[in-house]
């Protein structure tokens, strides 16, 4: 009901099925039946449907619910985002399955917004500040490379909301990081092989001298037995 009221109050053309009174409880949520199809099934859209408008309305709906209402839909995969034909004949998105939701405090909303901005702008300091405020803690062993991966991964989550130029940049960064990762793996493998070869040569040299292969100690030389100088008796 909060989601319905918030979207209607702002005139956002995204529908939410209403709960059915008398059929809901602590473990059961019964909502209106929606006759529609998955938002990704573009081929089922009626001719002339403005799919760009559908995308904008969805983005605005999630932004309003998350940052204004502090209400997060916890399972927004394509199967839970439908398109339906409204009573007046136009097509609009529908947010289904509200069985998993989370409410954010005012501080959590603010820091989530900061985290999104940091991810999109690649602001490292703001990313870490917002993350720490949301409960993500790091240790003294945290590495810069890991931060770069986190930020790129976060940006990847918002890829569909980026303009085409930014998407090109993002995928370029991902390709470069993948190439660098493969290069590091190759260098580490070559280093490992060199170390193994050096160890083999070292062990072989110790075996050749008759030394101990574990500690490298040389064997004690046996003293030659002295001939008897006189025969007793």
DRENLO-64129 format. One record per residue (C-alpha): x, y, z. Coordinates in steps of 0.25 Angstrom, whole numbers, padded with zeros to 4 digits, always signed. Example, Ala and Ser with C-alpha at 12.3 -4.5 7.8 and 13.67 -1.06 7.14 Angstrom:
2
+0049-0018+0031;+0055-0004+0029;
END
This chain:
233
+0000+0000+0000;+0012+0010+0003;+0017+0007-0011;+0004+0009-0018;+0002+0022-0010;+0016+0027-0013;+0016+0025-0028;+0001+0030-0030;+0005+0043-0022;+0016+0046-0031;+0009+0042-0044;+0019+0031-0047;+0012+0021-0058;+0017+0008-0051;+0006-0001-0045;+0007-0009-0032;-0003-0020-0029;-0011-0018-0017;-0011-0028-0005;-0025-0035-0004;-0031-0032+0010;-0034-0045+0018;-0024-0054+0010;-0011-0048+0016;-0004-0052+0028;+0010-0052+0034;+0015-0063+0025;+0005-0061+0013;+0004-0050+0003;-0008-0050-0006;-0009-0039-0017;-0017-0035-0029;-0015-0044-0041;-0008-0037-0052;-0010-0041-0067;+0003-0038-0074;+0017-0042-0078;+0031-0041-0074;+0037-0027-0077;+0048-0034-0085;+0039-0040-0095;+0039-0028-0104;+0033-0036-0116;+0020-0036-0108;+0019-0021-0107;+0007-0015-0115;+0012-0007-0128;+0016+0007-0124;+0019+0004-0110;+0030+0014-0104;+0039+0004-0098;+0049+0016-0094;+0038+0022-0086;+0035+0009-0079;+0050+0008-0075;+0050+0023-0070;+0037+0020-0062;+0043+0008-0056;+0056+0015-0052;+0048+0026-0046;+0039+0017-0038;+0051+0010-0032;+0058+0023-0029;+0046+0029-0022;+0043+0016-0014;+0057+0014-0009;+0062+0028-0007;+0048+0035-0003;+0041+0024+0003;+0052+0016+0008;+0045+0004+0003;+0053-0007-0005;+0047-0017-0014;+0057-0029-0010;+0055-0038-0023;+0054-0029-0035;+0057-0039-0046;+0050-0039-0060;+0040-0050-0055;+0035-0040-0045;+0035-0028-0054;+0023-0029-0063;+0017-0021-0074;+0002-0019-0075;-0008-0012-0084;-0015-0002-0075;-0030+0001-0076;-0028+0012-0085;-0020+0004-0095;-0006+0008-0092;+0005-0001-0087;+0011+0001-0073;+0021-0007-0064;+0016-0014-0052;+0025-0018-0040;+0021-0032-0035;+0024-0041-0023;+0026-0032-0010;+0029-0043-0001;+0044-0039+0001;+0045-0024+0005;+0054-0016+0014;+0052-0002+0020;+0063+0008+0020;+0065+0019+0031;+0068+0033+0027;+0083+0031+0029;+0083+0018+0021;+0076+0025+0009;+0086+0036+0010;+0098+0027+0010;+0092+0018-0001;+0090+0030-0010;+0105+0034-0007;+0109+0020-0011;+0102+0020-0024;+0108+0034-0027;+0122+0029-0023;+0120+0016-0032;+0115+0024-0044;+0126+0035-0043;+0137+0026-0038;+0140+0034-0026;+0148+0025-0017;+0147+0033-0004;+0132+0035-0005;+0131+0020-0008;+0138+0016+0004;+0132+0026+0013;+0118+0022+0009;+0121+0007+0010;+0127+0008+0024;+0114+0016+0028;+0106+0005+0023;+0113-0006+0031;+0124-0010+0021;+0137-0011+0029;+0151-0013+0024;+0164-0018+0030;+0178-0014+0030;+0180-0024+0019;+0171-0018+0009;+0177-0015-0004;+0175-0004-0014;+0173-0014-0025;+0161-0020-0018;+0155-0006-0016;+0156-0004-0032;+0149-0017-0034;+0138-0014-0024;+0135+0000-0031;+0135-0006-0045;+0126-0017-0040;+0116-0007-0034;+0116+0001-0046;+0113-0011-0054;+0101-0013-0046;+0096+0000-0052;+0100-0002-0066;+0086-0002-0071;+0083+0012-0066;+0095+0018-0072;+0095+0025-0085;+0102+0018-0097;+0115+0026-0096;+0117+0022-0081;+0114+0008-0084;+0125+0008-0095;+0134+0013-0084;+0130+0003-0074;+0131-0009-0083;+0145-0003-0088;+0149-0003-0073;+0144-0017-0071;+0152-0022-0083;+0165-0015-0078;+0163-0021-0064;+0161-0035-0070;+0174-0033-0079;+0182-0028-0067;+0177-0040-0058;+0180-0050-0069;+0194-0044-0070;+0196-0045-0055;+0192-0059-0055;+0202-0062-0066;+0213-0055-0059;+0210-0062-0046;+0210-0076-0053;+0223-0073-0060;+0229-0069-0046;+0224-0082-0040;+0230-0090-0051;+0243-0083-0050;+0244-0085-0035;+0240-0100-0036;+0252-0101-0047;+0262-0094-0038;+0258-0103-0026;+0260-0115-0035;+0274-0111-0039;+0277-0108-0025;+0273-0121-0020;+0280-0128-0031;+0293-0121-0028;+0292-0125-0013;+0290-0140-0018;+0302-0139-0026;+0311-0135-0015;+0306-0146-0006;+0300-0136+0004;+0287-0136+0011;+0276-0132+0002;+0268-0126+0013;+0279-0118+0021;+0290-0118+0010;+0300-0123+0020;+0313-0130+0014;+0315-0144+0018;+0327-0147+0028;+0340-0152+0022;+0344-0165+0027;+0358-0166+0033;+0367-0176+0026;+0370-0188+0035;+0385-0188+0040;+0393-0200+0038;+0398-0207+0050;+0412-0202+0054;+0416-0214+0062;+0410-0228+0065;+0407-0230+0079;+0413-0241+0088;
END
